[in-house]
Every structure is written in structure tokens, then in C-alpha cells.
Amino acid sequence: MKQKLKLLGNTTSGQIFISSMLVMVIAFLCIGGYLYKNMSGYILQQSSKYIETTVKQAQERFNSSLTEMDSGIQRFCNDLAVQTILNDYNHNASFSSENFSTLRLKTMNTINYADNLESIELYSKKAQIYPYTKEPLTTAIPESALAMADEYNGKAVWLLSDSESEDGHTIMAVKRILLADYAFEHGGYVVVHLKPDLMDSIAQDLNALGDCTLELTDCAGTRVSYGKTLKDMNPDSFDRNYQLADSTSPYSGWTFSIYIPKELTSNDISWMSGIVICGFLIGTGVFLICSLFIARMISKPLSDMRKSMVIADGKLQANDRHYSNSDINELNIHYNALVEKNNRLIEQVFEKELLRTKAEITALQSQVNPHFIINALESVYWSLIQKNDMDNAGILMAMAKLFQYILKESDRITIEQELTFVEQYLQVEKFRFGNRLTWEYQVEPEVRSMQIPKLLIHPLVENSMKYAVETTSSPVHIVVCIAESGDGCVISVTDNGPGIDRATMERIQESFKNTNPVGSVSKSYGLANLYKRIKLYFEKSSELTIESEPENHRTTVTMRIHTINS
């Protein structure tokens, strides 16, 4: 079954059928999704408006009740007897039984005229004076409530009580009393506790919305829930399963938040979903039949054309058929042109392969000559040894070792091996220049075992021979310094020759910028080829610099590279 499905997806008719079905599915999904989104959005919008209206009405009724009670509390605070008692207590710390009776009478009258007031507590600036307990102010009232009352400066601060009574949650109000008859001096605080009936009436007003959760948040951020508690609901599912409607009162600072299950607001969407699904299934069936017919009609000429394209004798065969479909005919023309070009390229590649094989044979034969020269040099060397001509014998042996080093197959050698090669090269040059040429090595022991590409130090020494030794008859001293630097090394060659003039220096620097392959950069400047080599080996981590001071008879070529430990 899996193999048949794979075969269907690899054929032209199958791909046309699958593509058509995908286009149809995408089109139906887009149209159905658009209709579903807009219709369901309209239904949810109307439900949301109804819920928001209900929340605002509950908020307004709640504010109306608080405003009515705030008026009674304000009358109590503005009463002359109450203000006189507070002023005397704050200044004289005097509180008589008559004062207690007066406050009791004023308190009972205020409670009797308000339906939802349960108790009133009066505080001076330091302690509670009614009921008279002398309890410190900061102990009786939370500091956060006092801070908000001071900030409101005479306005009531409505808060949820810290403790829950047997009848439910309660509301308390904290208000700072300003003594109007005493230059609006701060007289103390009044704390009012409301009956739980007010909270219960709010919850009952919202029961009509169904299985929802009401959350009340006071101006201090304290929350209380009615219905299904928020702790029982998964916070991650709020946005997915619940719709939030909230309203904040500018008067009390309270926020009414209602979490309504979305299933309650989306009951009217189910019938619309059924209609969309039925339309999708019917459209899919019709389009399936049409897609099969169209795919068959398009793929048949391609199938006939494929049968004519049979490879014979290692070559593609041209197709001479003509079809009624102009696109297929154009495709056939391009195919025939491709067949002709491909057969021609096959012949060219075959010829190039023959030429490459001949070139490899020639290259192998060319390696015989250097080996023959080495063998001949060694024969002459032993002949000179027998004649006791040690100077010439040493030079011939050095030249033989130079040839052997150059023909060495390994591309990477140690710095010690490279220095040995340079030593042999200088011995040969010393035979030519005599005592005018001297040299010395300043090499750290740690770098001798490091590996570098072959013939990396020799061009630096050869440069000194070219621009220092060959251009003067004065003695020349060459110093080769190699020091460890980080994970690489610094190689410098310094001579005391006449130096390199400015024009030659500019030509050498310009040759560094040449982008030709290594070996074709410059036949005159070996440093240019060396620069290209180290850039190929080490990329940006390499550096080659030249410093020449003709007036001071000093030239230094410095190379910085990364190396590989053996």
C-alpha cells in the first residue's frame, strides 16, 4: 500500500491529482474558515456585549451602594461632637465616659440609617478610641491601608477585609478624618465594616450568566472569587477555555472580572460548523472526480512521450513524434536538442579523459630525469672522494640532498627538516661566494618539532641571497630567527645587505595582490608565490611583511603562521 502511494506521488497524473486536491482543500479551508471566523466572531461579539453590559450594571449598583454609605460615613466624620472628641484626645489625651457615650450614640445612629453597615471603629492619630481599647493604630489597621487613606486624604478607601466571616467575605472602608472646625487638621481615622449581604447580592446578580467565575479586586490588589475558584482552573487554559469581561470603577478603584466558559458563548456556533463541514465534503467529492479526469487527460501524452525515450547503445534517442498539445511539442523539441548536445558532450569528455591519461603518463616519465641526476651526482661524489677532493665532493652531496628533499612526496615536514635543507642550500651558495657569506640560526627548541609546508623558509633565505649577497661585494651575514607565538610561530630572516630600493619594494607588494594561481604569480619575486601559498594553507591566520632600511644596511622578512605539532 505504501509503495503504491509512493508510485502515485511520483507520476505526473498523481502529482496533478494531488496538487489539485491540495488547492481545493486550501480553497475550501480558506472560504470555510473565513465564513466561520466572521460568523462566530459576530456571535461571540454579541455575547460579549451582553456580558460586558451585565458586568457594568453590577459595577454601577455596587458603586451606588458604596456612595450611599460613604455619605453616611462623611456625616459621621463631620459631626461637631466627633471632631471635638478627636481634637481633645489628640492634644490632651483625654477621653471620658461622656465622650464614649456620645460616640456610641453617633455610631448607632449612623448604622441604623444605613442598611449594609455592620460596625464603625474610630481611631485617633495613634490609637483606637471607639470601641475604647487603646490598641495602637498600626496594630489595628494595616500599614498599607493607612498609607492609602493618607494618600486619598479624606476620601474613603474601600478594601476587602483580611479575614473571611462565617457569612462570607466582607468589605471595609478606611477614611482619614479632617477636622473642618480646626483648620482641617488631621484628626484620625474611621474604619467601617459592611455586612456580607452586599457581596452576596452582587454574586446573585451574576448567577444569570451561568457557570461562570466572578473575581473582585479591590484598589489594593486583594482578590476574592465567587463560583468556581481560580485556583481550581488551569491558568494555562484561561485564554483557550474562558472569556474575560472586566470593569474598573473610577470611584472605588475596584475591578469586576468575570471568567465565562467559552462553551456557554459558543453554543450557537455548532450548527454553523455542521453546515460548513457538509459543504466541504460535498465539494471535495465533486472536485475529486474532476481532478482524476483532468490529470488523466494531461498525463497521457507525457506517458506516450516517455515510452519513446529509450536509451540504446549508451546514447539517448531523439523523439520524432508529433502531438496535438503544443506544450508537449515544445517540450519534445527541447528534449531533442538536449539529446544532441548530450551526445556531443559525451564524446568531448571521452576525448579529454584520453588526454588527461596521456598527461599523467608524461608526468610520471618526467620524474625519471631528476632521479637520474641524483644518481649521477652521487656517482661523481664517490669519484671525488676517491681522488681526495673533499670540497667539491661536499658540494655535490649537498646538491644531491637538495634534489632529494625537493622530490620528497610528503608535503608537510618539521621545521628541523626545513632548516637542514636551508643549511645545505647555504653550503652550496657559500661555495659560490666564499667567506663573503655567513649565517646563524636563532631557533627556540620548542618549535623544531612543529610541522610546516615544505619549502616555506627557503624562499626567505633565497630572497636575502638575491637582494643582499648578489648585489654587493661586501660581507653579508644572514640571521634566521624562529620563535613560538601563541599556537603558531614567527619566522624572520634578517640580512645586513644594501637593502631593497623603494621601487622594487612597491613591485613586490603589488605582486602580493595578484590573484593568479600559485606558481604563475611572478617569476621574478619568489615572495609573491610564498605569500599565495601561506594564504592557501593558513588563510587569514597568516601574515608576511617586509621591512628594508637601505640607509642602515638592514632587511627583514617576517612570516607569521599557525603550525601543527607532530
Backbone hydrogen bonds, N-H to C=O, Kabsch-Sander energy under -0.5 kcal/mol:
donor,donor_aa,acceptor,acceptor_aa,energy
5,L,1,M,-2.2
6,K,2,K,-2.2
7,L,3,Q,-2.4
8,L,4,K,-2.4
9,G,5,L,-1.9
10,N,6,K,-1.0
11,T,7,L,-0.8
11,T,8,L,-0.6
15,Q,11,T,-2.5
16,I,12,T,-2.7
17,F,13,S,-2.6
18,I,14,G,-3.0
19,S,15,Q,-2.8
20,S,16,I,-2.6
21,M,17,F,-2.5
22,L,18,I,-2.5
23,V,19,S,-2.6
24,M,20,S,-2.6
25,V,21,M,-3.0
26,I,22,L,-2.8
27,A,23,V,-2.7
28,F,24,M,-2.9
29,L,25,V,-2.8
30,C,26,I,-2.5
31,I,27,A,-2.8
32,G,28,F,-3.3
33,G,29,L,-2.7
34,Y,30,C,-2.4
35,L,31,I,-2.7
36,Y,32,G,-3.1
37,K,33,G,-2.8
38,N,34,Y,-2.4
39,M,35,L,-2.8
40,S,36,Y,-2.6
41,G,37,K,-2.0
42,Y,38,N,-2.1
43,I,39,M,-2.4
44,L,40,S,-2.9
45,Q,41,G,-2.2
46,Q,42,Y,-2.2
47,S,43,I,-2.2
48,S,44,L,-2.6
49,K,45,Q,-2.3
50,Y,46,Q,-2.0
51,I,47,S,-2.3
52,E,48,S,-3.1
53,T,49,K,-2.3
54,T,50,Y,-2.1
55,V,51,I,-2.4
56,K,52,E,-2.5
57,Q,53,T,-2.3
58,A,54,T,-2.2
59,Q,55,V,-2.5
60,E,56,K,-2.6
61,R,57,Q,-2.3
62,F,58,A,-2.2
63,N,59,Q,-2.6
64,S,60,E,-2.4
65,S,61,R,-2.0
66,L,62,F,-2.2
67,T,63,N,-2.7
68,E,64,S,-2.1
69,M,65,S,-2.1
70,D,66,L,-2.5
71,S,67,T,-1.7
72,G,68,E,-1.4
73,I,69,M,-2.3
74,Q,70,D,-2.3
75,R,71,S,-2.0
76,F,72,G,-1.9
77,C,73,I,-2.3
78,N,74,Q,-2.1
79,D,75,R,-0.7
79,D,76,F,-0.6
83,Q,79,D,-2.4
84,T,80,L,-2.4
85,I,81,A,-2.4
86,L,82,V,-2.2
87,N,83,Q,-2.3
88,D,84,T,-2.6
89,Y,85,I,-2.3
90,N,86,L,-2.4
91,H,87,N,-1.8
92,N,88,D,-3.4
93,A,88,D,-0.7
93,A,89,Y,-1.4
94,S,88,D,-0.6
100,F,96,S,-1.9
101,S,97,S,-2.4
102,T,98,E,-2.5
103,L,99,N,-2.5
104,R,100,F,-2.4
105,L,101,S,-2.4
106,K,102,T,-2.5
107,T,103,L,-2.6
108,M,104,R,-2.5
109,N,105,L,-2.2
110,T,106,K,-2.0
111,I,107,T,-2.3
112,N,108,M,-2.4
113,Y,109,N,-1.5
114,A,111,I,-1.0
118,E,193,H,-2.8
119,S,193,H,-1.6
121,E,191,V,-3.2
122,L,130,Y,-2.8
123,Y,189,Y,-3.1
124,S,127,A,-3.1
128,Q,135,E,-1.8
129,I,122,L,-2.2
130,Y,122,L,-1.8
130,Y,131,P,-0.5
133,T,128,Q,-0.7
133,T,131,P,-1.0
134,K,128,Q,-1.7
137,L,126,K,-2.9
139,T,136,P,-0.6
140,A,136,P,-1.9
141,I,137,L,-2.3
146,L,142,P,-2.1
147,A,143,E,-2.5
148,M,144,S,-2.0
149,A,145,A,-2.4
150,D,146,L,-2.5
151,E,147,A,-1.9
152,Y,148,M,-2.6
153,N,149,A,-1.9
154,G,149,A,-0.6
157,V,174,V,-2.3
158,W,156,A,-0.6
159,L,157,V,-0.5
159,L,172,M,-3.5
161,S,170,T,-2.4
165,S,163,S,-0.5
165,S,168,G,-1.6
168,G,165,S,-0.8
172,M,159,L,-3.2
173,A,192,V,-2.7
174,V,157,V,-2.3
175,K,190,V,-2.1
177,I,188,G,-2.8
178,L,176,R,-0.5
179,L,177,I,-0.5
179,L,185,E,-3.2
180,A,178,L,-1.2
182,Y,179,L,-1.3
183,A,180,A,-0.6
184,F,179,L,-1.8
185,E,179,L,-1.0
185,E,182,Y,-1.0
187,G,177,I,-2.6
187,G,185,E,-0.5
188,G,177,I,-1.0
189,Y,123,Y,-2.1
190,V,175,K,-2.2
191,V,121,E,-3.0
192,V,173,A,-2.6
193,H,119,S,-2.4
194,L,171,I,-3.3
195,K,116,N,-3.0
198,L,195,K,-1.1
200,D,196,P,-2.1
201,S,197,D,-2.4
202,I,198,L,-1.5
203,A,199,M,-2.0
204,Q,200,D,-2.2
205,D,201,S,-1.7
206,L,202,I,-0.9
206,L,203,A,-0.5
207,N,204,Q,-1.0
209,L,206,L,-1.4
210,G,207,N,-1.7
212,C,210,G,-2.1
213,T,259,Y,-2.3
214,L,226,Y,-2.3
215,E,213,T,-0.5
215,E,257,S,-3.5
216,L,224,V,-3.0
217,T,255,T,-2.1
218,D,222,T,-2.3
219,C,158,W,-0.8
221,G,218,D,-1.8
224,V,216,L,-1.8
226,Y,214,L,-2.6
232,D,229,T,-0.9
233,M,229,T,-0.6
233,M,230,L,-0.6
237,S,234,N,-1.9
238,F,235,P,-1.2
241,N,237,S,-2.9
242,Y,238,F,-2.4
243,Q,260,I,-2.9
245,A,258,I,-2.0
247,S,256,F,-1.9
249,S,254,W,-2.8
253,G,249,S,-1.8
255,T,217,T,-2.6
256,F,247,S,-3.0
257,S,215,E,-2.7
257,S,255,T,-0.6
258,I,245,A,-2.9
259,Y,213,T,-2.8
260,I,243,Q,-2.7
260,I,258,I,-0.7
262,K,241,N,-2.4
264,L,261,P,-1.6
265,T,261,P,-0.8
266,S,262,K,-1.1
269,I,266,S,-1.2
270,S,266,S,-0.5
270,S,267,N,-0.7
273,S,269,I,-2.0
274,G,270,S,-1.9
275,I,271,W,-1.7
276,V,272,M,-2.1
277,I,273,S,-2.3
278,C,274,G,-2.3
279,G,275,I,-2.2
280,F,276,V,-1.9
281,L,277,I,-2.3
282,I,278,C,-2.2
283,G,279,G,-2.3
284,T,280,F,-2.1
285,G,281,L,-1.9
286,V,282,I,-2.0
287,F,283,G,-2.4
288,L,284,T,-2.0
289,I,285,G,-1.6
290,C,286,V,-1.9
291,S,287,F,-2.4
292,L,288,L,-1.9
293,F,289,I,-1.7
294,I,290,C,-2.3
295,A,291,S,-2.6
296,R,292,L,-1.9
297,M,293,F,-1.9
298,I,294,I,-1.9
299,S,295,A,-2.2
300,K,296,R,-1.3
302,L,298,I,-0.7
303,S,299,S,-2.2
304,D,300,K,-2.1
305,M,301,P,-2.2
306,R,302,L,-2.2
307,K,303,S,-1.6
308,S,304,D,-0.9
309,M,305,M,-0.7
309,M,306,R,-0.9
310,V,308,S,-1.5
312,A,315,K,-2.2
315,K,312,A,-1.7
320,D,318,A,-0.6
326,S,324,S,-0.6
329,N,325,N,-2.1
330,E,326,S,-2.3
331,L,327,D,-2.3
332,N,328,I,-2.2
333,I,329,N,-2.0
334,H,330,E,-2.1
335,Y,331,L,-2.0
336,N,332,N,-2.4
337,A,333,I,-2.0
338,L,334,H,-2.2
339,V,335,Y,-2.5
340,E,336,N,-2.1
341,K,337,A,-2.3
342,N,338,L,-2.7
343,N,339,V,-2.3
344,R,340,E,-1.7
345,L,341,K,-2.2
346,I,342,N,-2.2
347,E,343,N,-1.5
348,Q,344,R,-1.9
349,V,345,L,-2.9
350,F,346,I,-2.0
351,E,347,E,-2.0
352,K,348,Q,-2.5
353,E,349,V,-2.2
354,L,350,F,-1.6
355,L,351,E,-2.0
356,R,352,K,-2.5
357,T,353,E,-2.0
358,K,354,L,-2.1
359,A,355,L,-2.2
360,E,356,R,-2.1
361,I,357,T,-2.0
362,T,358,K,-2.2
363,A,359,A,-2.3
364,L,360,E,-2.2
365,Q,361,I,-2.1
366,S,362,T,-1.9
367,Q,363,A,-0.8
367,Q,364,L,-0.6
368,V,365,Q,-1.3
369,N,365,Q,-0.5
371,H,367,Q,-1.2
372,F,368,V,-2.1
373,I,369,N,-2.2
374,I,370,P,-2.3
375,N,371,H,-2.4
376,A,372,F,-2.2
377,L,373,I,-2.6
378,E,374,I,-2.4
379,S,375,N,-1.8
380,V,376,A,-2.2
381,Y,377,L,-2.5
382,W,378,E,-2.2
383,S,379,S,-1.6
384,L,380,V,-2.3
385,I,381,Y,-2.2
386,Q,382,W,-2.0
387,K,383,S,-1.1
388,N,385,I,-1.4
389,D,384,L,-2.7
390,M,388,N,-1.1
393,A,389,D,-1.8
394,G,390,M,-2.4
395,I,391,D,-1.8
396,L,392,N,-2.3
397,M,393,A,-2.3
398,A,394,G,-2.3
399,M,395,I,-2.3
400,A,396,L,-2.3
401,K,397,M,-2.4
402,L,398,A,-1.9
403,F,399,M,-2.1
404,Q,400,A,-2.3
405,Y,401,K,-2.4
406,I,402,L,-2.2
407,L,403,F,-2.2
408,K,405,Y,-0.9
413,I,452,I,-2.6
415,I,450,M,-2.0
416,E,448,R,-2.0
418,E,414,T,-2.1
419,L,415,I,-2.5
420,T,416,E,-1.8
421,F,417,Q,-1.9
422,V,418,E,-2.3
423,E,419,L,-2.5
424,Q,420,T,-2.0
425,Y,421,F,-2.3
426,L,422,V,-2.6
427,Q,423,E,-2.0
428,V,424,Q,-1.9
429,E,425,Y,-2.1
430,K,426,L,-2.5
431,F,427,Q,-1.5
432,R,428,V,-0.8
433,F,429,E,-2.5
434,G,430,K,-3.0
436,R,433,F,-1.3
437,L,434,G,-1.5
438,T,436,R,-0.5
438,T,476,V,-2.2
440,E,478,I,-1.8
442,Q,480,V,-3.3
444,E,482,I,-2.0
447,V,444,E,-1.3
448,R,444,E,-0.5
448,R,445,P,-0.9
450,M,447,V,-1.2
451,Q,564,I,-2.5
452,I,413,I,-3.1
454,K,411,D,-2.6
456,L,453,P,-0.5
460,L,457,I,-0.9
461,V,457,I,-1.5
462,E,458,H,-2.9
463,N,459,P,-1.8
464,S,460,L,-1.4
465,M,461,V,-2.0
466,K,462,E,-2.0
467,Y,463,N,-2.5
468,A,464,S,-2.0
469,V,464,S,-1.4
470,E,465,M,-2.3
472,T,469,V,-1.0
476,V,436,R,-3.6
478,I,438,T,-2.4
479,V,494,T,-3.0
480,V,440,E,-2.4
481,C,479,V,-0.6
481,C,492,S,-3.0
482,I,442,Q,-2.3
483,A,490,V,-2.1
485,S,488,G,-2.3
488,G,485,S,-1.8
489,C,561,I,-2.2
490,V,483,A,-2.9
491,I,559,M,-3.0
492,S,481,C,-2.8
493,V,557,V,-2.1
494,T,479,V,-2.5
495,D,555,T,-2.1
496,N,477,H,-0.8
505,M,501,D,-2.2
506,E,502,R,-2.4
507,R,503,A,-1.9
508,I,504,T,-2.3
509,Q,505,M,-2.5
510,E,506,E,-2.3
511,S,507,R,-1.9
512,F,508,I,-1.0
512,F,509,Q,-0.5
513,K,509,Q,-0.6
513,K,510,E,-1.1
514,N,511,S,-1.0
520,S,517,P,-1.9
526,G,524,S,-0.6
528,A,525,Y,-0.8
529,N,525,Y,-0.9
530,L,526,G,-2.1
531,Y,527,L,-2.7
532,K,528,A,-2.1
533,R,529,N,-2.2
534,I,530,L,-2.5
535,K,531,Y,-1.7
536,L,532,K,-1.8
537,Y,533,R,-2.5
538,F,534,I,-2.9
539,E,535,K,-1.3
541,S,538,F,-1.8
542,S,539,E,-1.2
543,E,560,R,-1.9
545,T,558,T,-2.7
547,E,556,T,-2.8
549,E,554,R,-3.5
552,N,549,E,-1.0
553,H,549,E,-0.6
553,H,550,P,-0.8
554,R,549,E,-1.3
555,T,495,D,-2.0
556,T,547,E,-3.3
557,V,493,V,-2.1
558,T,545,T,-2.4
558,T,556,T,-0.5
559,M,491,I,-3.1
560,R,543,E,-2.7
561,I,489,C,-2.1
563,T,487,D,-1.2
564,I,451,Q,-1.3
566,S,449,S,-0.8
